[in-house]
């Protein structure tokens, strides 16, 4: 009985650690209506994304690269983001992107631009 318990206690962190690692490697999915841009200035209640200055909603939700919520007062760095506009064209959600997500979003944006320019 003692050896079985010891084996379980030894194996449990390994199993849980493996699950956490697998979850960490799962790519995030973003809603279809999000846009890709570069956050260059953030001074609540306004943010400059790309070459446009947007108003931020009072219920703004910012998610970091680890998908945890970041308070607007805590946001220090800019960088590549995905963002969602509400029906008033104000930013309601911002996701800070990892380097891999930024590359993927940039390629996706270029593909959409190429498709739209090739259509009559």
C-alpha positions as CSV (number, residue, x, y, z in Angstrom):
1,X,0.0,0.0,0.0
2,X,2.8,2.4,0.9
3,X,4.7,1.8,-2.4
4,X,1.5,2.3,-4.4
5,X,0.8,5.6,-2.7
6,X,4.4,6.7,-3.2
7,X,4.2,5.8,-6.9
8,X,1.0,7.8,-7.3
9,X,2.4,10.8,-5.5
10,X,5.6,10.6,-7.6
11,X,3.7,10.3,-10.9
12,X,1.0,12.9,-10.2
13,X,3.1,16.1,-10.8
14,X,4.5,14.5,-14.0
15,X,1.1,13.9,-15.3
16,X,-0.2,17.3,-14.4
17,X,2.9,19.0,-15.7
18,X,2.4,17.3,-19.0
19,X,-1.2,18.4,-19.2
20,X,-0.2,22.0,-18.5
21,X,2.5,21.9,-21.1
22,X,0.1,20.5,-23.7
23,X,-2.4,23.2,-22.9
24,X,0.2,25.9,-23.1
25,X,1.1,24.9,-26.7
26,X,-2.5,25.1,-27.9
27,X,-2.9,28.0,-30.2
28,X,-5.4,30.6,-29.3
29,X,-8.4,31.2,-31.6
30,X,-9.8,34.6,-32.1
31,X,-13.3,35.7,-33.2
32,X,-13.8,36.2,-36.9
33,X,-14.5,39.9,-36.6
34,X,-11.2,40.8,-35.0
35,X,-8.7,43.0,-36.8
36,X,-4.9,42.9,-36.7
37,X,-2.7,45.9,-36.0
38,X,0.2,47.4,-34.1
39,X,-0.6,49.1,-30.8
40,X,1.8,52.0,-30.7
41,X,0.2,54.3,-28.1
42,X,-2.1,53.6,-25.2
43,X,-3.5,56.4,-23.1
44,X,-6.9,55.3,-21.7
45,X,-9.5,56.0,-23.0
46,X,-7.7,56.2,-26.4
47,X,-5.3,53.9,-28.2
48,X,-3.4,54.2,-31.4
49,X,-3.5,51.0,-33.4
50,X,-1.8,51.3,-36.8
51,X,-2.4,54.8,-38.1
52,X,-5.8,55.3,-36.4
53,X,-6.7,56.5,-32.9
54,X,-9.6,54.6,-31.4
55,X,-11.7,55.3,-28.4
56,X,-11.8,52.5,-25.9
57,X,-15.1,51.3,-24.3
58,X,-15.5,51.5,-20.5
59,X,-15.8,47.7,-20.5
60,X,-12.6,47.2,-22.4
61,X,-11.0,43.8,-21.9
62,X,-7.3,43.3,-22.6
63,X,-5.8,39.8,-22.8
64,X,-2.1,39.2,-22.5
65,X,0.0,36.7,-24.4
66,X,-0.9,34.1,-21.7
67,X,-4.6,34.9,-22.2
68,X,-4.9,36.4,-18.7
69,X,-6.8,39.7,-18.3
70,X,-4.6,42.8,-18.0
71,X,-6.0,46.0,-16.5
72,X,-5.8,49.1,-18.7
73,X,-3.6,50.9,-16.1
74,X,-1.2,48.0,-16.1
75,X,-0.6,48.0,-19.9
76,X,2.9,49.1,-20.5
77,X,4.1,47.7,-23.8
78,X,2.5,48.0,-27.3
79,X,3.1,45.5,-30.0
80,X,1.1,43.3,-32.3
81,X,-2.5,43.0,-31.3
82,X,-5.8,41.7,-32.4
83,X,-8.7,43.9,-31.5
84,X,-12.5,44.0,-31.8
85,X,-14.7,47.0,-32.5
86,X,-18.2,47.4,-31.1
87,X,-21.1,48.8,-33.1
88,X,-20.0,52.4,-32.3
89,X,-16.5,51.6,-33.8
90,X,-14.9,51.7,-30.3
91,X,-12.4,49.1,-29.2
92,X,-14.0,46.6,-26.8
93,X,-11.4,43.8,-26.8
94,X,-7.6,43.7,-27.3
95,X,-5.5,40.6,-27.4
96,X,-1.7,41.0,-27.2
97,X,-0.1,38.6,-29.6
98,X,2.9,36.3,-29.3
99,X,5.5,36.5,-32.0
100,X,4.1,33.4,-33.7
101,X,0.5,34.7,-33.5
102,X,1.7,38.0,-35.0
103,X,3.4,36.3,-37.9
104,X,0.3,34.3,-38.6
105,X,-2.0,37.3,-38.4
106,X,0.3,39.3,-40.7
107,X,0.3,36.6,-43.3
108,X,-3.4,36.3,-43.0
109,X,-3.8,40.1,-43.5
110,X,-1.6,40.0,-46.6
111,X,-3.5,37.1,-48.1
112,X,-6.8,38.9,-47.6
113,X,-5.4,42.1,-49.2
114,X,-4.1,40.0,-52.2
115,X,-7.5,38.3,-52.7
116,X,-9.4,41.6,-52.5
117,X,-7.1,43.4,-54.9
118,X,-7.3,40.5,-57.5
119,X,-11.1,40.6,-57.5
120,X,-12.8,42.8,-60.1
